[in-house]
């Protein structure tokens, strides 16, 4: 792992000029970002060296959020800068009505994105252009299906969040979800990305266009396997022969993705203008990227390894370390931060008690259940992410990181608890982490302010969290998240203890008791 991280970071620093982002004397009349205005940008801003007119689409990416544009699209952009992969450009797509707003903004600036690297040693700006179009957002996904049916499209990739793959609490395909029931009843006019993918694959099978690779870029362990389960599972409900064809011919590579990418708000919009760029959808990110990919592509792929990605057959070890320590660690910090009114992850790292909670849980209760990867040991990885989390330039809010805890705790925290219970290892700190999540879901901070809904299942979580204040076991009885963990006396007793302490004495006092325990 260390080799890949060093290559990626060093490459970014070597190829990106560092600037302080000094404000312009008067930036009120900056030209809007567009292909026609690239030559007018300050010389300190790196712009594409390739001719956008020479690009042709090879990838459709569904879910054009900040992370994709700072991560996967950046790797492709850098390949294009090297004079290759010009037939692998990205067509963006979205299946939610809200995606139409993002689409309009990106089309207004020719699908260019400004990436601002936030590093303690300085800031830099780079305009990327690997995306060349954005498919219309339609209720029946007709244009998306048509574009995916085109044989020039060889990869369909997604970032649809960890909770977007229609899984039950046990991890099975959720055939009874209303979205899935609708698409099964209307396979030619599906509302979901997965229904649209199956419709396109049906058309490709009929025309002889062949399969495409289905590539998940979400933070899920075994994300390719989960995507296969959803796509093939849906197809099985519509057409058994088609499902067999997809299962046999399409590939679903697993991957691990990593880069801290905050949400864009007023501060970020002001920052991009300080570089002399009028971009309505800029993206800020840390000076670190990692992409580990299983090399299983049925219709070819770009040479991502030439710009720092790692192609390997051992994605599982990379993703287990990252998901359990980084993504799980994010939940440890963000939930406590929300309850204690700490606004950002960097500020959580500067908060003595919250940082201590993260450090002890990670080192004593998570690291024992994570294997070393290449030359990187779990404790060394904890040191690396501590430095990254503490970067004061990254204003990654606790609210953003805590979003969709019902998916993130299920995927990042609970598997470690199960592993620990199997070998009779301590789960005290992890039980406290779950208690703090339950406390957060009650919906108020300790200073009395309201926590706005922050989970797709917020109403149900809040109802149970309020019940659990007097009867902690009620929280663990949410079998769609905890499964059989409620029946573990060791975990249930620890959770009950810590939630009672949190409510009676406060979150920081509970953390201090845990830190001081043996």
N, C-alpha and C positions, 0 to 999 in steps of 0.2 A: 504493500500500500504506500509506503513512504516514497518509493520511486515515482509512482504516478502523481502523487500530490506535489512533489518537488518539481516535476516536469511541468505540470499545469500552471503552478504559481509562477515559476521562473519565466515561463513563456509569456504569461500575461505582463509581468513587469518589464521584460525585455522588449516587447512589441508595443507597449502602450506608454505614450509620453506622460509624465507626471506634471500636473499643473495644480496650482493652488485654487483654481476656480475663481480667480479674482473677478469681482463684479465689474461689468462694463460701466463706463461713465453714464450712458443712457441706453438702456436696452428696451425701451418702450416700443420702438419701431423695428424690432428684429424681424427678418423675413421668416415666414413659416417654413419649417423643415420640409424639404421636398427634393426630388432629384435635381430640379432646376436651380436650387439654391445651395447645393453642397459646396460649390466652389467659393461661396461667400462666407463660409464658416471660418472661424479663427484657425490659424495654422496648427495650433496645439491640439485641435480635435482630429482624431484619426477618422478617415472616411473610407468607404469601399474603394479598392483599387480596380475592381472588375467592372465591366460594362453590364449594367442591369439588363440591357436589351438582348444580351447574349444568353441570358439564363432561360431555362425551361424547367417546368415543374416535374419533380419526381416523388415528392412527399406531400401528403396532406396531414396537417397537424390539427387535431380537434382540442380546443381549450387553449386559447392564446393569452394566457395570463402572464404576469411578470416573470414567473420562474422560467417558463419555456423560452421567453425572449432573451433572458439573461444566460440561459444554459444551452439547451439543444440548438437553438438558432444561432448562438454565438459560435459553437464548434463548426457548424456548416459555413458560416460567414468567413471564418478564418481559413477554412479549406479553399473557399472560392478566392480569397485574397492570394492564395498560393498558385492560382491559375488552374485549379481542378474542381471537380464536382459541379460544373456549371449546368449539368442536366439533372441536378438533385434539388432544385429550389423548392421552397415551401409555399403551398397554398394553405392559408389559414382557414379555420372553420369553427363554428360554434353551433350548439343546438338549443341554447336557452335564449329566450327573448332579450335578456339583458346583453347578450353578446352583440346585438345589433349596434349598440352605442359604441362599443370598442371598435367594431368593424368600421363605422363611419369615421371615427377619429384616425384610424390607421390608414384608411384609403385616402383621406385628405392629405396625408403626408407621404403618399406613395409607398406605404407599408414600411417605411424606414423607422428604426428605433434608436434612440440615444441611450447608451449604457453608461452610467457613471459609476466608476469604481471608487469605493470608499475605503481608504486605507489610512491608518494613523500617520503614515509618512507622507501622505498627499492624496490628491484626488485627480482623476483623469476622466475624459469623456471620449467616447467612441461611437460612431454611427454605424449601425449594421444594416445589411440589405439582403439577407438570404431569403426573406419572404417577399414574394412578388405579387400576391393577390389574396383576397379574402372572399370566400364563397358566401353568397347571400344566406342570411339566417331565415329559414322558412319553417312553418309549422309541420310540413310533411317531408322536409329534407330532400326535396326532389333534385335540386341542383347539386347538393352534396353527394347524393347517390350517383348521379350522372358523372360527376367528376371522379369519384372513386372507381367507377366502372371503366374509365379510360386506361388502356394498357400502359401509358406512360407513367402512371402512378404505381410505384413499386413498394412503397411503405405508407401505411396509415398509422400515425402515432397519436397518442393521447396524453394529456394531463387533465384529468377530470376529478382530482382529489381522491384521497384514500377511501372515502365513503361512497364513491360514485360507481362501484362495480356490482351493485345489486347482490350483495352477500347477506345471508342470514347470520344470526349470532354464532352459529357453528361453523361459518365459513362456506356453506353450500350456496349454490346459485339460488337466488330468491325468485322463483317462478311466480310467486303470488303477489309480488310488488305491483301496485297499480300501473306503473310505467310499463312493466313487462307484460302485464295482461293486455294493456292497450296495444302494444306493438305486436303481440301474438295475434290479436284479432285484426290488426291492420298492417300486415307485413310489407305492403307496397307503399304505405304512407306512415312510416314509423316516426316517433317523436324522439327516440333516444339515439345516441351515437352508435350503440351496439346493433340496434335494429337497422340503422342505415348501413352499417358495415356488412351485415348479412345480406341485405337487399342488393348491395353492390357486388358482393361475391357471387350471389345467384346469377346476376347479369354477366359477370366475367366468365363464369362456368359455361353459360349458354353460348357466349360469343367466342369462346376459346382464348380470351385475353389472359387467362391464367390467374393464379393466386397473387395476393400481395402479403407482405409481412405486416403483422399486427403488433405494434410496439407500444407497450405501456411505459410512460416516463414518470409515474407516480411513486410516492414513498411507500411502497408495499413490499414486504418480503415475498419473493416469488411473484413479482408483479406480472411477468409474462404468463406464468401458470394460471394466475387468477383471471387475466384477460382471456386466455383460452377457455377457461371454465364458463365465463359469461357469454362469449361469442358462440362457442359450440353449444352451450346449454340452451341459449335462445334459439339457435338454428334447429336444434333437436325438437323444439316445440312446434316448428313450422314445417320442416321437411327433413326427414331422417337421412335421405340420400345426400342432400346438400350438407348436412352436418358432418357426415362421414367424409365428404370431399374436402371440406374446410379443415377437419381434424388431420387429415392425411397430407394435404398439400400446403396449407398456410403454416407459417412459423410464428412463434410467439416468444421472442427472446426475453429472458429475464435481464434486468439491469438495476444498477444502483446509481442514483443521481444525488449530487450534493453541491449546493451553493446557497448561502444565506441571501435572500432577496426580499427586502422589506416591501410593504405596500407603498403605493405612490399617493402622496397627499400634497397639501399646499407647500410644505417645506421642499419637497422634491421638485415641484414645478418651479419654485423660485430658484432652486439650485441649478437646474438645467439652463435657465435664462442667464445665470451668472457666467456660464460658459459661452454665451453668445448664441444660444440655440433656442428657438421657439418650438418646442416639442410638447404636444398636449398629453402624450402618454409615455414619458421617459421611465426608465427603470434604473434603480440603484442596486448595487450588489457589493459583496465583499471581494477581497482580492484572493479568492480561492474558488476553484471549480474541480469537481471530480465526476467522471462518468465511466462506470465499469459496465461493460456490455457483453452478454453472451453472444457469440458469433454464429447466430442462426438466422440467416436472411434468405428466404426462398427466391427472391427476385433481385438480388444484389443489394449493395449498400455503399454509401460514401466511405472513404478511407479516414474515418474519424481518428484513428490511432495516430495519424500524421500530425494532429494538432493536440495531442495529449490525452485522448481517451484511452482506456485500457480494454482491450478485447481479450476475454478469458473464458475458460469453461468453469471457473470457480467463482461465479458471481455471489453465490450464497454466503461465503465467508465474509466478503466485503460488505454485503448488505446487512448481515446479522450484526456486525460491529457497528455500522453506522446507524441502523434503525434503533438498536437497543441503547446505544450510548448517546448519540447526538439527538435523534428524534425523540427518544424517551426522555433524555435530559432536558430537552426543550419543554416538555410537559411538566417536569419537576419544577422548573424555574417559573414558567408562565402562570401556572395555577396559583402558586404561592404569591407571585407578584400581583396578580389580579386581586386576591383577597387583601393584600397589604398595601394596595394602591401604589405599586411600583410600575412605572409606565412602560419601560423597555427592558429587553433582555440584558443589555449592557448594564443598566442600572440594577437589575437583579444580581448580576455578578459583583457589583460594587456593594451590595447589601450583605452585611456580614453573615446574617443567619441564613438567608436564602442560598447564598453561595456555599456555605458550609453544608447545608442539606444536600445540594447537588453533589458536592465533592464526596461526601461520605456514602451516599446511596450508590453513586456511580462506581466508586472504587471498591466498596465492600460487598455490595449486593447485586451489582450488574456485571462487573468485570469477571467474577468467577464463572459466569455462564456465557462468556464470549471467548472465542478462539482467536489467537494471534493470526494476522494475515501478512504473509510474506515476512518483512522485517519489522512490522509494526505490532507491538504488544498492546493489549487493551489499556493498561495504565498510561502508556505513551500516547495513545489516541485520546484519552481523557485530557491530558495536558494540552494536546493540539486544539481540541474543541473549547477548552477553557479560554485559550488565547483568542480564538475566533469569537466566542460569545461575548468576551469582554471588550471587543472593539468599539470604542465610543463613537466612531463615525457611523456605525450601523444603527439607525433608529428603528429597530425591529420591535414592534409593540407586543406587549404581553397579550393583548387582545387578539392580534393576528395569530400568534403562535398557539394560543389556547383554543382557537376556533375548532369546532368539530371534535371535541374531546371524546365523544362517544365512539368515533372511529379510531382516534389516535391512541387512546388508552388501550383499546381493544387490540390494536396492532403492535404497539410499541412497549407497553408496560406489562400487560397481563401474561404474555408468553414467558417473560422472565420469572414472574411469580410462580407459574406452573413448574418451570424448570427447577427453581429453588426448592419448592415443596417436594419434588420427586427425590431430592437428595438430602432432605432435612436441613437445608441451609436457611439462614435468617431471611425473613421477609418483613422485619419490623419497619425499616425505612420505606419500603415499597408500600406497606399497608398505610403508613402515614401519608405518602404521596396520594394514594387513593382517597384517603379521608379528606385531604385538602381539596381534591377535585370535587368531592361531594359537597364540601363547604362552599366552594366557588359556585356550584350549580344552584345553591339556595338563592342566589341572585342579588346579594348585597355584599359590599366590602365591609371591613371592620370599622371603617370611618363613617359608615352609614350610607355611603353613596350606592347607587343602583348599578348593577352589572347588566348591561343590555343583553338581550338574547344573543347567544353566541354558539349555537349548535343547531343542526337541523332538527334535533329532537329536544329542544330546549324546554318546551312546556312540560313534557313528561318527566324530564330530568329534574326540573325545578320542583314539581309536585312530590317526587320521591325524596328529593334532598330535604325538603321541609319535614316530611314524615320521619326521615332518618335522624333528624336532630334529636328526637326522643326515642326512636327505635332504630339504631344504626343498622341492624340486620336487614332492614327494608332496602337499603341501597344495594346490598349484595344479592338480593333476591331478583334483581333485574337479570334474568337468565339470558336475555338476548346479548348481554355484554359479558357477564361473569360466568355463565355456564355453570359448571359444577364447583366453582371456587367457593360458593356460599356454604358448601358442605364440608369444607376444610376447616376443622376446628382451630388449627394453628393460625391460619390467615384471618378467619372470622373474628377470633378473639383479639388479635392484634389490631384489626381495623376498628372494631368496636371500642377498644381502649383509646385509640388515637383520635377517633372522631369525637368521643366524649371529652377528651382533653382539649381539642381544638375549640369546641363550643364553650367549654367551661372556663378555660384559661387564655384562649387566643392562639392564633396560628404560630406566632413567633415563640411563645412560651412552649408550645408543643415541639417545635423544631429544636429549641434549646435542650429540652429533656432528651430528645433522641440523640442529639450530638454528644451530650454528656454521658449517655449510657454506654455500657461496655460493648 
